[in-house]
Amino acid sequence: MISKILNTFGTRSLSAVINFLIAIVVSQYLGPEGKGEQGIIIATVAFVLVFSNLVGGATLVYLIPRYSFSLLLFPSYLWSVLISAISFGVLYFFRLVEHDFILHICILSIINSFTNIHSTLLIGREKIKASNLISLVQPLIVILTLLFYFLVLEEISITTYIHALYYAFGGSFVISVIYTAQTFGRLHFHSLAEYMKVIRELFRLGFMNQMAHITQMMSFRLSYYFLELYHGEASVGIYSNGIQIMESIWLISKSISLVQYARIANTEDKKYSQELSLKLLKAGFFFSSICIVPLLLLPESFYLFIFGKGFTGVKEVIWILAPGVLVYNFSIILGHYFSGTGKYHINTIASGTGLVVALILFFILIPQYVTLGAGIATSISYAVTSLVVILFFIRESKAGFRDFLPTRGDLLALRNMLKRTKR
């Protein structure tokens, strides 16, 4: 399991570095306004994806040991297409993004959703390395395409970024198809009764699980649309860079939780799952605490150097997000415990509570305090979400406050793990 966690962390760290380079390149060449447009586009694609994942999302990890691969694949595909079609109408009617971007966002969402379905099925079979490679390909192709367009062709516009997304999403989709075919073999058609049974199960579990992701995504990214509404795209560009830097801290816990989720979904031992989650939580929080310090100590001049002179305020966003980002590690690890045991409603309750808090604070703080207000609201939302998850975990596991504190045994286990990684 440790090797899978390290592989996941290594892959996601490399992806984070590449995504950071993408942010730098877009910021330097397109400025705060262009970076704001880029942030809105990728956030909107992410919103469409979370609704697509109502059927084809993380629930597949729980269901793939229990149902045929073919039974899960076709309903997930059809739902993704339907959601993208509905999204086109919603975006066109409410004009949440520029009209020229709407069709591109919907097509990219379909491609990305299909890839995500394949990747999630692979995780369900604990093919973590294959899933990691698929996720790494996307940012790698984006940065290479942007550099080619900007430096060689000298085509500098937001359209260039959209073209890069097509190449990236298409490339990762092809790779995901190859790995899925190798892992699951040929597709088989089933009776309508069998499909209806699994569709009901997909909606039953998927709705509760994905509602948590939908409300979570709203808590994380609705601030972009509030900032654009009240203060323009440049404020979104500044804030999106700050939040991208801080969310990189979650790489550790998200790498741990990916493997944790697959392991818990494939075991019936609840006590083992609880003890495993607590141990992984302590390790994730410890390493996250260490990694967050350098980001806080770097001077404002550093961020202006890498992003450009128009990005004053990025460090302020980083500082205000830091407490919430650190506490949210609890939600990531313990939330995946509940997902792995099929109790998706708990994550929905937690993230829904966080969303309500975020929306109230967005209306109050963003109009007056701009990016600072967005950061305060988001940080408090992270903390509230984590608190709810912790309370549910304590009630189920009967864990006390001391169980969350590192022990000598935890430190020895961590030391042994680090020794093994050096060999």
C-alpha positions as CSV (number, residue, x, y, z in Angstrom):
1,M,0.0,0.0,0.0
2,I,2.8,2.4,0.8
3,S,4.3,2.0,-2.7
4,K,0.9,2.9,-4.2
5,I,0.7,6.0,-2.0
6,L,4.2,7.1,-2.9
7,N,3.5,6.5,-6.6
8,T,0.3,8.5,-6.3
9,F,2.0,11.3,-4.4
10,G,4.9,11.4,-6.8
11,T,2.6,11.6,-9.8
12,R,0.3,14.2,-8.3
13,S,3.3,16.2,-7.1
14,L,4.7,16.3,-10.7
15,S,1.2,17.2,-11.9
16,A,1.0,20.0,-9.4
17,V,4.4,21.3,-10.5
18,I,3.2,21.2,-14.2
19,N,-0.1,22.9,-13.3
20,F,1.9,25.6,-11.4
21,L,4.0,26.1,-14.6
22,I,0.7,26.4,-16.5
23,A,-0.5,29.1,-14.1
24,I,2.8,31.0,-14.5
25,V,2.8,30.8,-18.3
26,V,-0.9,31.9,-18.5
27,S,-0.3,34.7,-16.0
28,Q,2.8,36.0,-17.7
29,Y,1.4,35.9,-21.2
30,L,-2.3,36.7,-20.7
31,G,-2.1,38.8,-17.5
32,P,-4.7,38.9,-14.6
33,E,-7.7,39.2,-16.9
34,G,-6.6,36.2,-19.1
35,K,-5.7,34.2,-16.0
36,G,-9.2,35.0,-14.7
37,E,-10.8,33.8,-18.0
38,Q,-8.7,30.6,-17.8
39,G,-9.8,30.1,-14.2
40,I,-13.5,30.5,-15.1
41,I,-13.2,28.0,-18.0
42,I,-11.5,25.3,-16.1
43,A,-13.8,25.8,-13.0
44,T,-16.9,25.5,-15.3
45,V,-15.5,22.3,-16.8
46,A,-15.0,21.0,-13.3
47,F,-18.6,21.9,-12.3
48,V,-20.0,20.0,-15.3
49,L,-17.8,17.0,-14.4
50,V,-19.1,16.8,-10.8
51,F,-22.6,16.6,-12.1
52,S,-21.6,13.9,-14.6
53,N,-20.1,12.0,-11.7
54,L,-23.5,11.6,-10.2
55,V,-23.5,8.3,-12.1
56,G,-19.9,7.7,-13.3
57,G,-17.9,9.1,-10.4
58,A,-16.1,7.7,-7.3
59,T,-19.1,5.4,-6.6
60,L,-17.7,3.1,-9.3
61,V,-14.8,2.3,-7.0
62,Y,-17.2,0.9,-4.5
63,L,-19.3,-0.9,-7.2
64,I,-16.7,-2.4,-9.5
65,P,-15.9,-5.3,-7.0
66,R,-19.6,-6.0,-6.9
67,Y,-20.9,-5.6,-10.6
68,S,-19.7,-6.4,-14.1
69,F,-17.5,-3.7,-15.8
70,S,-19.9,-3.5,-18.8
71,L,-22.9,-3.0,-16.6
72,L,-21.3,0.1,-15.1
73,L,-19.7,1.6,-18.2
74,F,-22.6,2.3,-20.6
75,P,-25.0,4.0,-18.1
76,S,-22.0,6.2,-17.0
77,Y,-21.3,7.2,-20.6
78,L,-24.9,8.1,-21.4
79,W,-25.3,10.2,-18.2
80,S,-22.2,12.2,-19.1
81,V,-23.5,13.1,-22.5
82,L,-26.9,14.0,-21.0
83,I,-25.3,16.3,-18.4
84,S,-23.2,18.1,-20.9
85,A,-26.2,18.7,-23.1
86,I,-28.1,20.1,-20.1
87,S,-25.1,22.2,-19.2
88,F,-25.1,23.8,-22.6
89,G,-28.6,25.0,-22.0
90,V,-27.9,26.3,-18.5
91,L,-24.7,28.1,-19.5
92,Y,-26.4,29.6,-22.6
93,F,-29.5,30.8,-20.7
94,F,-27.8,32.2,-17.5
95,R,-24.7,33.5,-19.3
96,L,-22.3,32.4,-16.6
97,V,-19.4,32.3,-19.1
98,E,-18.7,34.1,-22.4
99,H,-20.9,32.7,-25.2
100,D,-17.9,31.7,-27.4
101,F,-16.7,29.3,-24.6
102,I,-19.9,27.4,-24.0
103,L,-19.7,24.7,-26.7
104,H,-16.0,24.1,-26.0
105,I,-16.7,23.7,-22.3
106,C,-19.4,21.1,-23.0
107,I,-17.4,19.1,-25.5
108,L,-14.3,19.1,-23.2
109,S,-16.5,18.0,-20.3
110,I,-17.7,15.0,-22.2
111,I,-14.2,13.9,-23.1
112,N,-12.9,14.5,-19.6
113,S,-15.9,12.7,-18.1
114,F,-15.3,9.6,-20.2
115,T,-11.6,9.6,-19.1
116,N,-12.6,10.0,-15.5
117,I,-14.9,7.0,-15.8
118,H,-12.1,4.8,-17.1
119,S,-9.7,6.1,-14.4
120,T,-12.2,5.5,-11.6
121,L,-12.9,1.9,-12.8
122,L,-9.1,1.3,-12.8
123,I,-8.9,2.6,-9.2
124,G,-11.7,0.2,-8.2
125,R,-9.4,-2.7,-9.4
126,E,-6.5,-1.0,-7.4
127,K,-4.7,-0.2,-10.7
128,I,-3.4,3.0,-9.1
129,K,-0.3,3.5,-11.3
130,A,-2.4,3.4,-14.5
131,S,-4.8,5.9,-13.1
132,N,-1.9,8.1,-12.0
133,L,-0.4,8.1,-15.5
134,I,-3.7,9.1,-17.1
135,S,-4.0,12.1,-14.7
136,L,-0.4,13.1,-15.4
137,V,-0.8,13.2,-19.2
138,Q,-3.3,16.1,-19.1
139,P,-1.2,18.9,-17.6
140,L,1.9,17.7,-19.4
141,I,0.2,18.1,-22.8
142,V,-1.3,21.4,-21.8
143,I,2.0,23.0,-20.8
144,L,3.8,21.7,-23.9
145,T,1.0,22.9,-26.2
146,L,1.0,26.4,-24.6
147,L,4.7,26.8,-24.9
148,F,4.6,25.8,-28.6
149,Y,1.8,28.2,-29.3
150,F,3.2,31.1,-27.3
151,L,6.9,30.8,-28.1
152,V,6.9,29.2,-31.6
153,L,3.7,30.2,-33.3
154,E,3.3,33.4,-31.2
155,E,-0.4,32.9,-30.9
156,I,-1.2,34.5,-27.5
157,S,-4.9,34.3,-26.6
158,I,-7.3,32.4,-24.4
159,T,-8.3,30.4,-27.5
160,T,-4.8,28.9,-27.4
161,Y,-5.5,27.6,-23.9
162,I,-8.8,26.0,-25.1
163,H,-6.9,24.3,-28.0
164,A,-4.4,22.9,-25.4
165,L,-7.2,21.5,-23.4
166,Y,-8.5,19.6,-26.4
167,Y,-5.1,18.0,-27.1
168,A,-4.7,17.2,-23.4
169,F,-8.1,15.7,-22.7
170,G,-8.0,13.8,-26.0
171,G,-4.6,12.3,-25.2
172,S,-5.5,11.2,-21.7
173,F,-8.8,9.7,-23.1
174,V,-6.9,7.5,-25.6
175,I,-4.5,6.3,-22.9
176,S,-7.4,5.5,-20.5
177,V,-9.2,3.5,-23.2
178,I,-6.0,1.4,-23.7
179,Y,-5.6,0.7,-19.9
180,T,-9.3,0.0,-19.4
181,A,-9.3,-2.5,-22.3
182,Q,-6.2,-4.3,-20.9
183,T,-7.7,-4.5,-17.4
184,F,-11.3,-5.5,-18.1
185,G,-11.2,-7.1,-21.5
186,R,-14.0,-7.0,-24.0
187,L,-17.3,-5.3,-23.4
188,H,-20.5,-7.4,-23.1
189,F,-24.1,-6.4,-23.5
190,H,-26.6,-7.3,-20.8
191,S,-30.3,-7.5,-20.4
192,L,-32.4,-4.4,-19.8
193,A,-33.4,-5.7,-16.4
194,E,-29.7,-6.0,-15.4
195,Y,-29.0,-2.5,-16.6
196,M,-32.0,-1.1,-14.7
197,K,-30.9,-2.8,-11.5
198,V,-27.4,-1.3,-11.7
199,I,-28.7,2.1,-12.8
200,R,-30.8,2.3,-9.6
201,E,-27.7,1.4,-7.6
202,L,-25.6,4.0,-9.4
203,F,-28.1,6.7,-8.7
204,R,-28.8,5.6,-5.1
205,L,-25.1,5.6,-4.1
206,G,-23.9,8.1,-6.7
207,F,-26.4,10.8,-5.7
208,M,-25.4,10.9,-2.1
209,N,-21.7,10.5,-2.8
210,Q,-21.6,13.1,-5.6
211,M,-23.8,15.6,-3.9
212,A,-20.9,15.9,-1.4
213,H,-18.6,16.6,-4.3
214,I,-21.1,19.1,-5.9
215,T,-21.5,21.0,-2.7
216,Q,-17.8,20.8,-2.1
217,M,-17.0,22.2,-5.5
218,M,-19.4,25.0,-5.0
219,S,-17.8,25.9,-1.7
220,F,-14.4,25.9,-3.5
221,R,-15.2,27.7,-6.8
222,L,-18.3,29.7,-6.6
223,S,-16.1,32.5,-5.2
224,Y,-14.7,32.8,-8.7
225,Y,-18.1,33.8,-10.1
226,F,-18.8,36.2,-7.2
227,L,-15.4,37.9,-7.7
228,E,-16.0,38.2,-11.5
229,L,-19.5,39.7,-10.8
230,Y,-18.4,42.3,-8.3
231,H,-14.8,43.0,-9.2
232,G,-14.0,41.6,-12.7
233,E,-11.8,38.9,-14.2
234,A,-8.5,40.3,-12.9
235,S,-9.5,39.6,-9.3
236,V,-10.3,36.0,-10.3
237,G,-6.9,35.7,-11.8
238,I,-5.2,36.9,-8.6
239,Y,-7.4,34.7,-6.3
240,S,-7.1,31.6,-8.5
241,N,-3.3,31.7,-8.4
242,G,-3.4,31.9,-4.6
243,I,-5.9,29.1,-4.2
244,Q,-4.1,26.9,-6.6
245,I,-0.9,27.2,-4.6
246,M,-2.6,26.4,-1.3
247,E,-4.6,23.5,-2.6
248,S,-1.3,21.9,-3.7
249,I,-0.9,21.1,0.1
250,W,-3.7,18.6,-0.3
251,L,-1.6,16.5,-2.6
252,I,-0.3,14.5,0.3
253,S,-3.7,13.6,1.9
254,K,-5.4,13.2,-1.5
255,S,-2.6,10.7,-2.6
256,I,-3.1,8.8,0.7
257,S,-6.9,8.9,0.5
258,L,-7.0,7.5,-3.1
259,V,-5.3,4.3,-2.0
260,Q,-7.1,4.3,1.3
261,Y,-10.5,4.5,-0.5
262,A,-9.7,1.6,-2.8
263,R,-8.4,-0.5,0.2
264,I,-11.5,0.2,2.4
265,A,-13.9,-0.5,-0.5
266,N,-12.4,-3.9,-0.8
267,T,-12.6,-4.9,2.8
268,E,-15.5,-5.6,5.2
269,D,-13.4,-5.1,8.4
270,K,-14.7,-1.8,9.8
271,K,-12.3,-1.7,12.8
272,Y,-9.3,-2.1,10.5
273,S,-10.7,0.7,8.2
274,Q,-11.1,3.1,11.2
275,E,-7.6,2.4,12.5
276,L,-6.1,2.7,9.1
277,S,-7.8,6.0,8.5
278,L,-6.6,7.5,11.8
279,K,-3.0,6.4,11.0
280,L,-3.1,7.9,7.5
281,L,-4.7,11.1,8.8
282,K,-1.9,11.7,11.3
283,A,0.7,11.1,8.5
284,G,-1.1,13.3,6.1
285,F,-1.5,16.2,8.5
286,F,2.1,16.0,9.7
287,F,3.6,16.3,6.2
288,S,1.0,18.9,5.1
289,S,2.0,21.1,8.1
290,I,5.7,20.9,7.1
291,C,4.9,21.7,3.4
292,I,2.7,24.7,4.2
293,V,5.5,26.7,6.0
294,P,7.7,27.6,3.0
295,L,4.6,28.9,1.1
296,L,3.9,31.3,4.0
297,L,7.5,32.5,4.3
298,L,8.1,33.4,0.7
299,P,7.9,37.2,0.2
300,E,5.3,38.9,-2.0
301,S,8.1,39.9,-4.4
302,F,8.6,36.2,-5.2
303,Y,5.0,35.7,-6.3
304,L,5.1,39.0,-8.3
305,F,8.3,37.7,-10.0
306,I,6.8,34.4,-11.1
307,F,3.2,35.6,-12.0
308,G,3.8,39.2,-13.1
309,K,3.4,42.7,-11.7
310,G,-0.4,42.6,-11.9
311,F,-0.7,39.9,-9.3
312,T,-0.3,41.9,-6.1
313,G,-2.3,40.2,-3.3
314,V,-1.5,36.6,-4.0
315,K,0.4,36.2,-0.8
316,E,-2.5,37.7,1.2
317,V,-4.8,35.0,-0.3
318,I,-2.2,32.3,0.7
319,W,-2.0,33.5,4.3
320,I,-5.8,33.7,4.8
321,L,-6.4,30.3,3.3
322,A,-3.7,28.5,5.2
323,P,-5.6,27.6,8.4
324,G,-8.6,26.2,6.5
325,V,-6.5,24.3,4.0
326,L,-4.5,22.7,6.9
327,V,-7.7,21.7,8.8
328,Y,-9.3,20.3,5.6
329,N,-6.9,17.4,5.6
330,F,-9.2,15.9,8.2
331,S,-12.1,16.1,5.8
332,I,-10.1,14.5,3.0
333,I,-9.0,11.4,4.9
334,L,-12.0,10.8,7.1
335,G,-14.4,11.6,4.3
336,H,-12.8,8.8,2.2
337,Y,-13.4,6.4,5.1
338,F,-17.1,7.1,4.9
339,S,-17.0,6.8,1.1
340,G,-15.2,3.5,1.3
341,T,-17.8,2.1,3.6
342,G,-20.7,3.3,1.5
343,K,-21.8,6.1,3.8
344,Y,-21.8,8.9,1.3
345,H,-24.5,10.9,3.0
346,I,-22.2,11.9,5.8
347,N,-19.8,13.7,3.3
348,T,-22.9,15.3,1.7
349,I,-24.1,16.7,5.1
350,A,-20.6,18.0,5.9
351,S,-19.9,19.6,2.5
352,G,-23.5,21.0,2.4
353,T,-23.0,22.6,5.7
354,G,-19.7,24.1,4.5
355,L,-21.4,25.4,1.3
356,V,-24.2,27.2,3.3
357,V,-21.5,28.9,5.4
358,A,-19.5,29.8,2.3
359,L,-22.5,31.3,0.4
360,I,-23.5,33.5,3.3
361,L,-19.9,34.8,3.7
362,F,-19.4,35.3,0.0
363,F,-22.4,37.7,-0.1
364,I,-21.2,39.5,3.0
365,L,-17.4,39.6,2.4
366,I,-16.6,39.6,-1.3
367,P,-18.3,42.8,-2.3
368,Q,-16.3,44.8,0.2
369,Y,-13.1,42.8,0.8
370,V,-12.5,41.3,-2.7
371,T,-10.0,38.5,-2.7
372,L,-9.4,38.8,1.0
373,G,-13.1,38.3,1.6
374,A,-13.2,35.3,-0.7
375,G,-10.2,33.7,1.2
376,I,-11.8,34.3,4.6
377,A,-15.1,32.8,3.5
378,T,-13.4,29.8,1.9
379,S,-11.1,29.1,4.8
380,I,-14.0,29.1,7.3
381,S,-16.0,26.8,5.0
382,Y,-13.1,24.3,4.9
383,A,-13.0,24.3,8.7
384,V,-16.7,23.9,9.2
385,T,-16.8,20.9,6.7
386,S,-13.9,19.2,8.5
387,L,-15.6,19.7,11.9
388,V,-18.8,18.0,10.8
389,V,-16.8,15.0,9.4
390,I,-14.8,14.7,12.6
391,L,-17.9,14.6,14.7
392,F,-19.5,11.8,12.6
393,F,-16.3,9.8,12.7
394,I,-16.0,10.2,16.5
395,R,-19.6,9.0,16.9
396,E,-19.1,5.9,14.7
397,S,-15.6,4.9,15.8
398,K,-15.9,5.9,19.5
399,A,-12.6,7.6,19.0
400,G,-11.5,10.1,21.7
401,F,-9.5,13.3,21.3
402,R,-6.3,11.4,22.2
403,D,-6.8,9.0,19.3
404,F,-6.2,11.9,16.9
405,L,-2.8,12.8,18.5
406,P,0.4,11.2,17.2
407,T,1.8,8.4,19.4
408,R,5.2,6.9,19.7
409,G,4.0,4.0,17.7
410,D,2.8,6.3,14.9
411,L,6.2,8.0,14.8
412,L,8.0,4.7,14.7
413,A,5.8,3.5,11.9
414,L,6.4,6.8,10.0
415,R,10.2,6.4,10.5
416,N,10.1,2.8,9.2
417,M,8.1,3.9,6.2
418,L,10.6,6.7,5.4
419,K,13.5,4.2,5.8
420,R,11.8,1.9,3.2
421,T,11.4,4.7,0.7
422,K,15.1,5.4,0.8
423,R,16.1,1.9,-0.2
